[in-house]
Amino acid sequence: MKNSPKGPLADTIERYLSHKHSLGKQLTKVGGMLRLLDHYLLGRGVPNERQIASGDIEAFIASRPRPSPRSYNALVGAIRRLLDWMVIHEILPKSPLHCESRRVSPPARPFLFGLDDARRLLQVASELPSNPRAQHRGEVYRIIFTVLYGLGLRVGEVSRLCRKDVDFDRQVLTIRQTKFGKDRLVPFGPKLGCVLARYLESEESRFGLMAPDGAIFSFDRQKRRPIGANTISWTFHKLVPALQLTVPSGVRPPHLHCLRHSFAVGTLLRWYRTGVDPMSRRLICPRLWVTSARLPLPFT
């Protein structure tokens, strides 16, 4: 669509996205949705933003079937926020969007991995066979899932970890460009530090010294391009049946983000049971959540 003619909202959408980016919001999917809207309005012959009618917006939404209420609300919400912004900046006298959000049922509770479940996951991951495009696959995924469970990181954050992000002297990871475009520091303990150190020593002994910007988790031994977040998630889902997990009634089937939920819930429970005030763990540095009461790790 880069070479397509501009629609009535093209310039406004770019101004809107630039404004949101300046606030630290990425909005990758939202930008794509809004550009599709602009292209659709162009096809309907809408000459400028002040000529956009409610019927044009409703027709676009109908052209993008969204059976899931959450998905439908995400589309409508993205359009509503753009149009409300245009009203605030006096680009439009009023919003032409009159669609109501759909009712969303309460989400099922996430599955929480206990220590035995996590141990089983690491064991099954370590047994993954290598292939010509992914050497030492079992070892790599075992460490990936260890970091996800032991530190509660998002899968994209683990995927993007570079050699320069690991500070063994201070025992912290630098997590760059997180969900809201910010960086943060995540401390790790001596056990996890030893696991990471052994892994990096093994990688560098086999493939040479890593560049500071080289991805820690990579099957590309020359350029050290990262294993994608989708690939990690796909591998996790392939392993789940072998774990033989018992999923309670009212709980969602296990997915990769459950490791982050398990970390958060487990850490908070340990703090409460030992009389620790969770908010006191955020006083040292705004970007550092000090997890001194870490989860027991699923290895010895």
Backbone as CSV, one residue per row, in Angstrom:
resi,resn,N_x,N_y,N_z,CA_x,CA_y,CA_z,C_x,C_y,C_z
1,MET,0.807,-1.217,0.000,0.000,0.000,0.000,0.843,1.272,0.000
2,LYS,2.158,1.132,0.070,2.999,2.319,0.124,2.876,3.150,-1.154
3,ASN,2.696,2.492,-2.311,2.609,3.194,-3.584,1.179,3.547,-3.964
4,SER,0.209,3.226,-3.120,-1.189,3.511,-3.422,-1.471,4.996,-3.246
5,PRO,-2.480,5.523,-3.941,-2.879,6.920,-3.739,-3.325,7.145,-2.292
6,LYS,-3.148,8.357,-1.829,-3.543,8.682,-0.465,-5.048,8.825,-0.363
7,GLY,-5.594,8.267,0.728,-7.004,8.428,1.003,-7.260,9.683,1.808
8,PRO,-8.493,9.921,2.195,-8.851,11.156,2.912,-8.254,11.255,4.317
9,LEU,-7.842,10.128,4.892,-7.307,10.146,6.259,-5.806,9.933,6.321
10,ALA,-5.150,9.775,5.186,-3.743,9.354,5.181,-2.851,10.263,6.025
11,ASP,-2.880,11.563,5.768,-2.005,12.488,6.493,-2.380,12.569,7.973
12,THR,-3.673,12.572,8.238,-4.129,12.651,9.631,-3.702,11.417,10.424
13,ILE,-3.800,10.257,9.791,-3.390,9.015,10.467,-1.905,9.075,10.830
14,GLU,-1.076,9.560,9.911,0.361,9.637,10.196,0.643,10.631,11.329
15,ARG,-0.071,11.741,11.365,0.088,12.702,12.465,-0.344,12.068,13.783
16,TYR,-1.451,11.361,13.751,-1.975,10.698,14.949,-0.985,9.662,15.469
17,LEU,-0.448,8.828,14.573,0.496,7.794,14.989,1.794,8.409,15.500
18,SER,2.250,9.487,14.865,3.468,10.169,15.347,3.264,10.705,16.755
19,HIS,2.075,11.250,16.994,1.755,11.748,18.345,1.787,10.608,19.361
20,LYS,1.190,9.485,19.022,1.172,8.342,19.937,2.567,7.756,20.128
21,HIS,3.363,7.714,19.054,4.734,7.209,19.182,5.551,8.093,20.125
22,SER,5.300,9.400,20.088,6.036,10.313,20.974,5.713,10.063,22.440
23,LEU,4.580,9.406,22.694,4.189,9.057,24.059,4.663,7.664,24.449
24,GLY,5.432,7.030,23.556,5.979,5.714,23.853,5.109,4.549,23.439
25,LYS,4.044,4.808,22.675,3.161,3.734,22.232,3.570,3.291,20.829
26,GLN,3.573,1.976,20.611,4.049,1.454,19.331,2.931,1.375,18.291
27,LEU,1.795,0.793,18.654,0.602,0.801,17.801,0.853,0.210,16.404
28,THR,1.645,-0.840,16.326,1.928,-1.445,15.019,0.656,-1.973,14.371
29,LYS,-0.125,-2.752,15.127,-1.361,-3.302,14.584,-2.389,-2.221,14.332
30,VAL,-2.457,-1.250,15.233,-3.435,-0.162,15.075,-3.148,0.625,13.807
31,GLY,-1.866,0.906,13.550,-1.512,1.628,12.331,-1.976,0.894,11.086
32,GLY,-1.811,-0.427,11.086,-2.266,-1.215,9.946,-3.769,-1.150,9.763
33,MET,-4.522,-1.229,10.875,-5.981,-1.131,10.803,-6.423,0.208,10.221
34,LEU,-5.799,1.291,10.706,-6.220,2.622,10.277,-5.875,2.877,8.816
35,ARG,-4.758,2.344,8.365,-4.403,2.517,6.945,-5.355,1.733,6.046
36,LEU,-5.824,0.580,6.528,-6.839,-0.157,5.777,-8.134,0.656,5.664
37,LEU,-8.497,1.329,6.762,-9.678,2.197,6.737,-9.510,3.299,5.706
38,ASP,-8.359,3.936,5.693,-8.103,5.013,4.738,-8.214,4.498,3.302
39,HIS,-7.628,3.339,3.037,-7.688,2.748,1.697,-9.135,2.421,1.316
40,TYR,-9.902,1.948,2.280,-11.306,1.615,2.027,-12.096,2.875,1.682
41,LEU,-11.878,3.956,2.426,-12.598,5.210,2.164,-12.232,5.766,0.793
42,LEU,-10.969,5.593,0.415,-10.542,6.026,-0.916,-11.327,5.272,-1.994
43,GLY,-11.482,3.970,-1.784,-12.231,3.161,-2.746,-13.692,3.536,-2.822
44,ARG,-14.249,4.074,-1.740,-15.657,4.502,-1.742,-15.832,5.915,-2.296
45,GLY,-14.707,6.543,-2.656,-14.791,7.871,-3.255,-14.995,8.998,-2.266
46,VAL,-14.658,8.787,-0.979,-14.784,9.853,0.022,-13.692,10.882,-0.244
47,PRO,-14.028,12.153,-0.513,-13.021,13.129,-0.938,-12.122,13.663,0.180
48,ASN,-12.676,13.832,1.382,-11.868,14.359,2.497,-12.485,13.923,3.814
49,GLU,-11.765,14.198,4.907,-12.204,13.666,6.200,-13.553,14.218,6.653
50,ARG,-13.882,15.439,6.249,-15.156,16.014,6.684,-16.354,15.413,5.947
51,GLN,-16.095,14.653,4.915,-17.169,14.010,4.162,-17.372,12.548,4.579
52,ILE,-16.655,12.110,5.614,-16.811,10.730,6.079,-18.141,10.620,6.826
53,ALA,-18.982,9.718,6.404,-20.290,9.511,7.028,-20.255,8.274,7.915
54,SER,-21.214,8.190,8.814,-21.281,7.021,9.696,-21.453,5.738,8.892
55,GLY,-22.160,5.836,7.753,-22.338,4.661,6.904,-21.031,4.157,6.330
56,ASP,-20.098,5.075,6.044,-18.784,4.665,5.538,-18.031,3.857,6.589
57,ILE,-18.072,4.331,7.833,-17.374,3.638,8.916,-18.024,2.279,9.179
58,GLU,-19.358,2.254,9.211,-20.052,0.994,9.472,-19.797,-0.023,8.358
59,ALA,-19.723,0.458,7.113,-19.466,-0.444,5.988,-18.067,-1.030,6.079
60,PHE,-17.102,-0.198,6.498,-15.735,-0.715,6.652,-15.685,-1.790,7.733
61,ILE,-16.311,-1.521,8.872,-16.294,-2.496,9.968,-16.969,-3.790,9.533
62,ALA,-18.063,-3.676,8.782,-18.750,-4.872,8.302,-17.897,-5.651,7.309
63,SER,-16.996,-4.953,6.612,-16.134,-5.620,5.632,-14.977,-6.371,6.292
64,ARG,-14.804,-6.170,7.595,-13.731,-6.849,8.340,-14.393,-7.731,9.397
65,PRO,-14.931,-8.885,9.042,-15.688,-9.706,10.003,-14.849,-10.052,11.226
66,ARG,-15.403,-9.807,12.384,-14.728,-10.094,13.650,-15.690,-10.867,14.543
67,PRO,-15.707,-12.201,14.481,-16.638,-12.966,15.316,-16.344,-12.848,16.803
68,SER,-15.084,-12.646,17.151,-14.722,-12.515,18.562,-15.050,-11.103,19.052
69,PRO,-15.775,-10.961,20.172,-16.047,-9.614,20.707,-14.772,-8.814,20.986
70,ARG,-13.747,-9.463,21.478,-12.502,-8.748,21.778,-11.871,-8.198,20.506
71,SER,-11.856,-9.020,19.463,-11.279,-8.574,18.203,-12.111,-7.447,17.584
72,TYR,-13.430,-7.594,17.648,-14.321,-6.546,17.137,-14.105,-5.239,17.908
73,ASN,-14.049,-5.321,19.222,-13.868,-4.123,20.041,-12.510,-3.473,19.798
74,ALA,-11.495,-4.290,19.487,-10.173,-3.717,19.200,-10.225,-2.885,17.927
75,LEU,-10.928,-3.391,16.915,-11.066,-2.649,15.656,-11.857,-1.362,15.871
76,VAL,-13.007,-1.477,16.500,-13.850,-0.295,16.735,-13.124,0.702,17.641
77,GLY,-12.440,0.196,18.650,-11.728,1.081,19.569,-10.617,1.853,18.877
78,ALA,-9.889,1.196,17.961,-8.820,1.881,17.238,-9.385,3.027,16.393
79,ILE,-10.515,2.775,15.732,-11.135,3.815,14.917,-11.696,4.928,15.799
80,ARG,-12.334,4.538,16.911,-12.926,5.537,17.808,-11.854,6.480,18.355
81,ARG,-10.707,5.937,18.766,-9.657,6.793,19.328,-9.103,7.768,18.297
82,LEU,-8.982,7.307,17.050,-8.525,8.219,15.993,-9.537,9.346,15.783
83,LEU,-10.806,9.002,15.649,-11.829,10.019,15.381,-12.001,10.977,16.556
84,ASP,-11.919,10.455,17.784,-12.006,11.340,18.957,-10.822,12.310,18.975
85,TRP,-9.646,11.820,18.597,-8.454,12.691,18.525,-8.666,13.782,17.486
86,MET,-9.293,13.418,16.367,-9.566,14.412,15.319,-10.561,15.467,15.797
87,VAL,-11.535,15.060,16.606,-12.492,16.019,17.158,-11.779,16.972,18.115
88,ILE,-10.923,16.419,18.986,-10.190,17.250,19.950,-9.329,18.287,19.229
89,HIS,-8.724,17.888,18.101,-7.860,18.794,17.346,-8.619,19.577,16.278
90,GLU,-9.957,19.549,16.376,-10.832,20.349,15.515,-10.655,20.042,14.033
91,ILE,-10.287,18.800,13.750,-10.243,18.348,12.359,-11.646,17.934,11.927
92,LEU,-12.418,17.406,12.875,-13.811,17.033,12.654,-14.685,17.755,13.669
93,PRO,-15.891,18.132,13.277,-16.796,18.739,14.259,-17.337,17.714,15.251
94,LYS,-17.539,16.476,14.789,-17.993,15.402,15.661,-17.602,14.064,15.032
95,SER,-17.569,13.043,15.851,-17.182,11.722,15.364,-18.332,11.070,14.600
96,PRO,-18.054,10.506,13.409,-19.096,9.796,12.658,-19.282,8.343,13.094
97,LEU,-18.551,7.923,14.100,-18.649,6.531,14.546,-19.761,6.382,15.570
98,HIS,-20.718,5.514,15.283,-21.835,5.286,16.201,-21.953,3.823,16.615
99,CYS,-20.978,3.008,16.286,-21.023,1.581,16.638,-20.777,1.409,18.137
100,GLU,-21.496,0.504,18.733,-21.301,0.183,20.144,-20.342,-1.002,20.286
101,SER,-19.622,-1.004,21.381,-18.752,-2.146,21.672,-19.602,-3.355,22.038
102,ARG,-19.074,-4.521,21.776,-19.774,-5.752,22.122,-19.401,-6.196,23.531
103,ARG,-20.334,-6.849,24.156,-20.095,-7.337,25.511,-19.098,-8.495,25.469
104,VAL,-18.114,-8.416,26.337,-17.080,-9.441,26.403,-17.289,-10.275,27.657
105,SER,-17.352,-11.576,27.496,-17.488,-12.453,28.661,-16.220,-12.400,29.499
106,PRO,-16.339,-12.558,30.811,-15.133,-12.571,31.657,-14.165,-13.636,31.171
107,PRO,-12.888,-13.297,31.040,-11.927,-14.283,30.541,-11.715,-15.413,31.544
108,ALA,-11.429,-16.585,31.008,-11.082,-17.701,31.882,-9.750,-17.428,32.559
109,ARG,-9.560,-18.006,33.717,-8.310,-17.816,34.452,-7.145,-18.475,33.712
110,PRO,-5.967,-17.876,33.788,-4.807,-18.501,33.130,-4.354,-19.746,33.885
111,PHE,-3.768,-20.671,33.179,-3.190,-21.859,33.796,-1.894,-21.460,34.501
112,LEU,-1.722,-21.917,35.741,-0.517,-21.607,36.505,0.370,-22.836,36.595
113,PHE,1.605,-22.687,36.154,2.573,-23.776,36.202,3.154,-23.884,37.607
114,GLY,3.004,-25.053,38.217,3.697,-25.327,39.459,5.138,-25.727,39.174
115,LEU,5.902,-25.925,40.226,7.309,-26.248,40.066,7.501,-27.566,39.317
116,ASP,6.689,-28.562,39.640,6.801,-29.851,38.949,6.434,-29.724,37.475
117,ASP,5.416,-28.901,37.180,5.030,-28.677,35.783,6.189,-28.028,35.014
118,ALA,6.815,-27.043,35.643,7.921,-26.342,34.985,9.103,-27.288,34.765
119,ARG,9.382,-28.144,35.741,10.470,-29.115,35.570,10.195,-30.030,34.390
120,ARG,8.939,-30.462,34.274,8.574,-31.341,33.169,8.735,-30.609,31.836
121,LEU,8.359,-29.348,31.783,8.512,-28.556,30.561,9.981,-28.482,30.149
122,LEU,10.860,-28.213,31.102,12.285,-28.105,30.778,12.854,-29.439,30.322
123,GLN,12.382,-30.517,30.947,12.856,-31.840,30.555,12.433,-32.172,29.119
124,VAL,11.169,-31.922,28.819,10.661,-32.212,27.474,11.353,-31.313,26.442
125,ALA,11.573,-30.045,26.799,12.261,-29.121,25.883,13.680,-29.590,25.592
126,SER,14.373,-30.072,26.610,15.760,-30.511,26.427,15.876,-31.701,25.488
127,GLU,14.766,-32.423,25.281,14.771,-33.599,24.412,14.421,-33.267,22.963
128,LEU,14.220,-31.995,22.658,13.927,-31.610,21.278,15.103,-31.974,20.372
129,PRO,14.838,-32.616,19.251,15.953,-32.994,18.375,16.485,-31.796,17.590
130,SER,17.770,-31.830,17.298,18.366,-30.805,16.449,18.042,-31.106,14.992
131,ASN,18.213,-30.108,14.153,18.089,-30.296,12.715,19.106,-29.388,12.039
132,PRO,19.311,-29.530,10.719,20.364,-28.730,10.067,20.211,-27.221,10.260
133,ARG,18.988,-26.745,10.465,18.774,-25.308,10.637,18.702,-24.891,12.099
134,ALA,18.749,-25.832,13.007,18.624,-25.519,14.442,19.462,-26.522,15.241
135,GLN,20.741,-26.231,15.357,21.620,-27.089,16.137,21.418,-26.838,17.634
136,HIS,21.616,-27.907,18.431,21.491,-27.814,19.897,20.144,-27.213,20.291
137,ARG,19.119,-27.621,19.594,17.782,-27.051,19.771,17.246,-27.288,21.170
138,GLY,17.427,-28.497,21.690,16.921,-28.798,23.018,17.547,-27.933,24.092
139,GLU,18.855,-27.738,24.013,19.551,-26.915,25.006,19.064,-25.471,24.955
140,VAL,18.914,-24.944,23.747,18.506,-23.546,23.590,17.109,-23.327,24.163
141,TYR,16.175,-24.214,23.821,14.807,-24.016,24.304,14.694,-24.273,25.803
142,ARG,15.510,-25.137,26.318,15.482,-25.353,27.771,15.848,-24.058,28.505
143,ILE,16.850,-23.347,28.014,17.248,-22.088,28.664,16.197,-21.009,28.427
144,ILE,15.626,-20.969,27.229,14.579,-19.974,26.953,13.425,-20.124,27.931
145,PHE,12.936,-21.349,28.118,11.798,-21.551,29.014,12.197,-21.346,30.473
146,THR,13.449,-21.617,30.800,13.935,-21.335,32.154,13.866,-19.842,32.448
147,VAL,14.304,-19.020,31.500,14.286,-17.564,31.688,12.853,-17.044,31.732
148,LEU,11.985,-17.570,30.868,10.585,-17.132,30.868,9.916,-17.433,32.206
149,TYR,10.138,-18.627,32.729,9.505,-19.016,33.990,10.199,-18.369,35.184
150,GLY,11.528,-18.344,35.163,12.278,-17.872,36.332,12.256,-16.377,36.537
151,LEU,12.045,-15.592,35.444,12.068,-14.133,35.562,10.767,-13.478,35.121
152,GLY,9.822,-14.250,34.597,8.530,-13.687,34.221,8.583,-12.726,33.053
153,LEU,9.500,-12.962,32.115,9.600,-12.069,30.964,8.555,-12.409,29.903
154,ARG,8.276,-11.446,29.050,7.441,-11.699,27.879,8.287,-12.404,26.829
155,VAL,7.628,-13.161,25.951,8.379,-13.945,24.971,9.162,-13.025,24.028
156,GLY,8.587,-11.894,23.636,9.311,-10.970,22.771,10.551,-10.404,23.439
157,GLU,10.488,-10.197,24.749,11.637,-9.674,25.487,12.775,-10.688,25.514
158,VAL,12.430,-11.960,25.677,13.456,-13.005,25.664,14.037,-13.136,24.260
159,SER,13.168,-13.082,23.257,13.637,-13.195,21.877,14.648,-12.100,21.541
160,ARG,14.436,-10.887,22.060,15.288,-9.748,21.707,16.531,-9.619,22.575
161,LEU,16.711,-10.463,23.571,17.867,-10.336,24.452,19.169,-10.443,23.667
162,CYS,20.067,-9.491,23.874,21.384,-9.487,23.232,22.476,-9.709,24.281
163,ARG,23.663,-9.990,23.799,24.780,-10.259,24.724,25.051,-9.070,25.640
164,LYS,24.914,-7.849,25.117,25.184,-6.670,25.932,24.144,-6.459,27.021
165,ASP,23.005,-7.172,26.926,21.930,-6.997,27.903,22.136,-7.807,29.175
166,VAL,23.143,-8.666,29.192,23.384,-9.526,30.355,24.570,-8.976,31.133
167,ASP,24.334,-8.527,32.353,25.381,-7.969,33.214,25.581,-8.920,34.389
168,PHE,26.617,-9.748,34.303,26.868,-10.722,35.362,27.431,-10.067,36.625
169,ASP,28.079,-8.912,36.497,28.625,-8.234,37.679,27.503,-7.721,38.575
170,ARG,26.506,-7.086,37.969,25.381,-6.563,38.755,24.227,-7.558,38.852
171,GLN,24.321,-8.653,38.107,23.286,-9.685,38.073,21.931,-9.107,37.661
172,VAL,21.939,-8.403,36.518,20.696,-7.855,35.974,20.668,-8.045,34.460
173,LEU,19.455,-8.159,33.935,19.214,-8.109,32.501,18.635,-6.744,32.159
174,THR,19.078,-6.166,31.064,18.464,-4.954,30.544,17.448,-5.361,29.492
175,ILE,16.194,-5.066,29.757,15.108,-5.406,28.844,14.766,-4.148,28.067
176,ARG,15.005,-4.181,26.756,14.844,-2.985,25.931,13.526,-3.030,25.146
177,GLN,12.966,-1.834,24.946,11.764,-1.679,24.121,10.674,-2.661,24.540
178,THR,10.217,-2.503,25.770,9.187,-3.376,26.311,7.820,-2.974,25.761
179,LYS,6.777,-3.464,26.395,5.416,-3.302,25.877,5.071,-1.849,25.578
180,PHE,5.535,-0.913,26.395,5.207,0.497,26.194,6.407,1.290,25.698
181,GLY,7.346,0.611,25.034,8.485,1.287,24.436,9.537,1.750,25.421
182,LYS,9.507,1.246,26.649,10.472,1.656,27.666,11.464,0.525,27.938
183,ASP,12.552,0.868,28.623,13.526,-0.128,29.065,13.347,-0.367,30.560
184,ARG,13.742,-1.554,31.001,13.723,-1.807,32.434,14.846,-2.780,32.788
185,LEU,15.168,-2.851,34.074,16.193,-3.767,34.573,15.516,-4.893,35.338
186,VAL,15.950,-6.117,35.092,15.393,-7.289,35.769,16.537,-8.036,36.443
187,PRO,16.535,-8.120,37.767,17.612,-8.836,38.453,17.446,-10.343,38.348
188,PHE,18.556,-11.049,38.374,18.504,-12.509,38.427,19.436,-12.996,39.518
189,GLY,19.115,-14.144,40.077,19.875,-14.692,41.185,21.070,-15.512,40.736
190,PRO,21.837,-16.021,41.699,23.052,-16.773,41.355,22.794,-18.054,40.579
191,LYS,21.693,-18.760,40.873,21.416,-20.006,40.148,21.146,-19.734,38.676
192,LEU,20.269,-18.772,38.418,19.980,-18.448,37.033,21.203,-17.836,36.355
193,GLY,21.986,-17.084,37.129,23.217,-16.518,36.587,24.173,-17.611,36.115
194,CYS,24.283,-18.673,36.904,25.149,-19.800,36.512,24.633,-20.484,35.261
195,VAL,23.319,-20.651,35.168,22.726,-21.278,33.991,23.021,-20.442,32.739
196,LEU,22.828,-19.135,32.828,23.098,-18.261,31.688,24.576,-18.247,31.333
197,ALA,25.439,-18.210,32.349,26.876,-18.176,32.094,27.342,-19.445,31.387
198,ARG,26.862,-20.600,31.855,27.256,-21.864,31.216,26.759,-21.910,29.775
199,TYR,25.533,-21.433,29.569,24.975,-21.448,28.211,25.796,-20.565,27.275
200,LEU,26.120,-19.341,27.719,26.872,-18.422,26.867,28.289,-18.931,26.616
201,GLU,28.904,-19.522,27.635,30.239,-20.100,27.442,30.194,-21.228,26.414
202,SER,29.156,-22.045,26.488,29.004,-23.138,25.536,28.810,-22.607,24.120
203,GLU,27.952,-21.591,23.965,27.712,-21.012,22.648,28.986,-20.406,22.067
204,GLU,29.737,-19.686,22.892,30.928,-18.998,22.387,32.080,-19.970,22.139
205,SER,32.112,-21.049,22.879,33.161,-22.045,22.626,32.931,-22.754,21.299
206,ARG,31.649,-22.877,20.902,31.329,-23.565,19.650,31.347,-22.631,18.449
207,PHE,30.911,-21.385,18.640,30.678,-20.519,17.485,31.446,-19.199,17.552
208,GLY,32.282,-19.011,18.546,33.064,-17.786,18.644,32.389,-16.731,19.495
209,LEU,33.155,-15.699,19.787,32.692,-14.631,20.677,31.480,-13.924,20.086
210,MET,30.479,-13.689,20.911,29.276,-12.988,20.456,29.532,-11.487,20.388
211,ALA,28.999,-10.869,19.352,29.008,-9.410,19.285,28.030,-8.860,20.319
212,PRO,28.268,-7.645,20.828,27.359,-7.083,21.836,25.895,-7.068,21.394
213,ASP,25.661,-6.841,20.102,24.289,-6.791,19.597,23.788,-8.147,19.113
214,GLY,24.582,-9.193,19.267,24.163,-10.517,18.837,23.115,-11.091,19.767
215,ALA,22.093,-11.721,19.200,21.025,-12.312,20.006,21.571,-13.496,20.807
216,ILE,21.178,-13.570,22.060,21.604,-14.687,22.906,21.008,-15.994,22.388
217,PHE,19.741,-15.954,22.038,19.052,-17.159,21.588,18.893,-17.092,20.073
218,SER,19.731,-17.857,19.391,19.766,-17.798,17.939,20.232,-19.133,17.375
219,PHE,19.672,-19.480,16.228,20.180,-20.617,15.467,20.981,-20.147,14.254
220,ASP,21.109,-18.827,14.117,21.911,-18.236,13.051,23.286,-17.933,13.630
221,ARG,24.241,-18.814,13.410,25.526,-18.721,14.107,26.446,-17.637,13.560
222,GLN,26.130,-17.073,12.411,26.985,-16.029,11.838,26.482,-14.634,12.201
223,LYS,25.225,-14.340,11.874,24.686,-13.001,12.144,23.983,-12.917,13.494
224,ARG,23.774,-14.064,14.162,23.113,-14.108,15.462,21.759,-13.406,15.437
225,ARG,20.982,-13.683,14.386,19.615,-13.161,14.368,18.770,-13.941,15.361
226,PRO,17.841,-13.281,16.045,17.110,-13.943,17.141,16.106,-14.972,16.645
227,ILE,15.823,-15.934,17.505,14.693,-16.831,17.271,13.429,-16.000,17.488
228,GLY,12.521,-16.027,16.545,11.330,-15.183,16.633,10.403,-15.585,17.757
229,ALA,9.663,-14.616,18.274,8.712,-14.885,19.351,7.651,-15.886,18.911
230,ASN,7.208,-15.797,17.664,6.198,-16.737,17.175,6.746,-18.163,17.110
231,THR,8.018,-18.289,16.753,8.641,-19.610,16.701,8.735,-20.221,18.096
232,ILE,9.100,-19.399,19.085,9.173,-19.888,20.465,7.796,-20.327,20.938
233,SER,6.781,-19.516,20.647,5.418,-19.851,21.057,4.947,-21.135,20.374
234,TRP,5.229,-21.273,19.081,4.831,-22.470,18.342,5.487,-23.711,18.944
235,THR,6.765,-23.608,19.286,7.482,-24.744,19.886,6.872,-25.119,21.231
236,PHE,6.535,-24.107,22.039,5.904,-24.373,23.331,4.609,-25.161,23.149
237,HIS,3.769,-24.722,22.220,2.478,-25.399,22.017,2.663,-26.827,21.509
238,LYS,3.721,-27.068,20.767,4.006,-28.428,20.324,4.416,-29.331,21.490
239,LEU,4.970,-28.740,22.543,5.427,-29.519,23.702,4.321,-29.769,24.723
240,VAL,3.293,-28.936,24.728,2.274,-29.010,25.775,1.631,-30.394,25.902
241,PRO,1.237,-31.075,24.811,0.611,-32.395,24.988,1.486,-33.391,25.737
242,ALA,2.793,-33.308,25.560,3.693,-34.240,26.243,3.786,-33.971,27.735
243,LEU,3.342,-32.792,28.192,3.432,-32.456,29.616,2.333,-33.126,30.431
244,GLN,1.240,-33.529,29.747,0.122,-34.197,30.407,-0.377,-33.395,31.609
245,LEU,-0.645,-32.118,31.369,-1.098,-31.222,32.426,-2.585,-31.428,32.699
246,THR,-2.958,-31.260,33.937,-4.367,-31.301,34.325,-4.881,-29.867,34.414
247,VAL,-5.800,-29.524,33.508,-6.315,-28.157,33.462,-7.639,-28.104,34.227
248,PRO,-7.722,-27.360,35.336,-8.967,-27.283,36.115,-10.106,-26.645,35.325
249,SER,-11.312,-26.894,35.743,-12.482,-26.289,35.121,-12.419,-24.768,35.259
250,GLY,-12.781,-24.061,34.201,-12.764,-22.599,34.231,-11.409,-21.986,33.986
251,VAL,-10.423,-22.804,33.631,-9.063,-22.322,33.379,-8.741,-22.522,31.902
252,ARG,-8.091,-21.537,31.309,-7.729,-21.617,29.900,-6.668,-22.693,29.684
253,PRO,-6.639,-23.298,28.505,-5.540,-24.221,28.188,-4.204,-23.490,28.276
254,PRO,-3.144,-24.187,28.628,-1.844,-23.524,28.793,-1.358,-22.856,27.507
255,HIS,-0.846,-21.661,27.640,-0.171,-20.977,26.541,1.085,-20.334,27.110
256,LEU,1.943,-19.835,26.238,3.282,-19.426,26.674,3.245,-18.318,27.710
257,HIS,2.295,-17.390,27.593,2.232,-16.274,28.548,1.876,-16.751,29.957
258,CYS,1.388,-17.994,30.072,1.089,-18.547,31.400,2.350,-18.631,32.264
259,LEU,3.512,-18.746,31.640,4.753,-18.771,32.424,4.957,-17.433,33.138
260,ARG,4.591,-16.348,32.483,4.688,-15.023,33.114,3.661,-14.893,34.231
261,HIS,2.418,-15.359,33.981,1.402,-15.347,35.035,1.873,-16.167,36.239
262,SER,2.469,-17.317,35.972,2.919,-18.196,37.051,3.987,-17.511,37.888
263,PHE,4.898,-16.812,37.229,5.938,-16.078,37.949,5.320,-15.011,38.855
264,ALA,4.387,-14.219,38.288,3.801,-13.110,39.044,3.016,-13.620,40.250
265,VAL,2.138,-14.602,40.022,1.312,-15.118,41.110,2.171,-15.806,42.165
266,GLY,3.119,-16.617,41.713,3.981,-17.322,42.663,4.802,-16.381,43.522
267,THR,5.349,-15.333,42.912,6.160,-14.370,43.667,5.316,-13.605,44.677
268,LEU,4.134,-13.134,44.252,3.269,-12.398,45.175,2.828,-13.280,46.351
269,LEU,2.487,-14.529,46.074,2.087,-15.430,47.157,3.213,-15.626,48.159
270,ARG,4.412,-15.781,47.660,5.561,-15.951,48.571,5.785,-14.703,49.406
271,TRP,5.634,-13.527,48.798,5.787,-12.293,49.562,4.727,-12.181,50.658
272,TYR,3.474,-12.398,50.290,2.405,-12.276,51.280,2.589,-13.284,52.415
273,ARG,2.980,-14.512,52.081,3.133,-15.540,53.105,4.295,-15.265,54.039
274,THR,5.276,-14.480,53.586,6.417,-14.144,54.443,6.312,-12.731,55.015
275,GLY,5.148,-12.085,54.817,4.924,-10.771,55.413,5.605,-9.625,54.689
276,VAL,5.947,-9.810,53.414,6.604,-8.753,52.644,5.556,-7.894,51.955
277,ASP,5.729,-6.567,52.021,4.853,-5.643,51.315,5.320,-5.559,49.865
278,PRO,4.517,-6.017,48.890,4.968,-5.992,47.493,5.387,-4.615,47.005
279,MET,4.705,-3.558,47.463,5.045,-2.229,46.976,6.425,-1.780,47.448
280,SER,6.921,-2.348,48.547,8.250,-1.973,49.034,9.338,-2.440,48.087
281,ARG,9.024,-3.394,47.210,10.015,-3.909,46.272,10.214,-2.994,45.077
282,ARG,9.461,-1.888,45.010,9.584,-0.992,43.863,10.218,0.343,44.257
283,LEU,10.734,0.432,45.469,11.199,1.719,45.967,12.623,2.056,45.546
284,ILE,13.410,1.060,45.158,14.816,1.317,44.874,14.984,2.073,43.562
285,CYS,14.288,1.658,42.520,14.426,2.283,41.212,13.116,2.112,40.459
286,PRO,12.592,3.181,39.840,11.323,3.053,39.126,11.344,2.004,38.029
287,ARG,12.516,1.748,37.448,12.576,0.792,36.341,13.016,-0.594,36.802
288,LEU,13.128,-0.792,38.103,13.648,-2.060,38.607,12.692,-2.645,39.626
289,TRP,12.104,-3.757,39.316,11.260,-4.478,40.280,12.173,-5.481,40.963
290,VAL,12.463,-5.250,42.242,13.414,-6.088,42.950,12.713,-7.338,43.457
291,THR,13.019,-8.470,42.895,12.350,-9.718,43.252,13.251,-10.556,44.143
292,SER,13.472,-10.084,45.344,14.332,-10.835,46.256,13.673,-12.131,46.694
293,ALA,12.338,-12.164,46.682,11.627,-13.407,47.020,11.272,-14.129,45.733
294,ARG,12.299,-14.570,45.015,12.093,-15.189,43.707,11.418,-16.537,43.830
295,LEU,10.843,-16.939,42.692,10.291,-18.287,42.635,11.409,-19.310,42.738
296,PRO,11.141,-20.449,43.357,12.100,-21.537,43.267,12.244,-21.917,41.787
297,LEU,13.460,-22.120,41.337,13.667,-22.427,39.931,13.538,-23.916,39.678
298,PRO,13.082,-24.297,38.503,12.801,-25.698,38.210,14.034,-26.491,37.807
299,PHE,15.159,-26.233,38.437,16.364,-27.019,38.189,17.207,-26.993,39.453
300,THR,18.193,-27.852,39.515,19.072,-27.900,40.697,20.461,-27.440,40.311
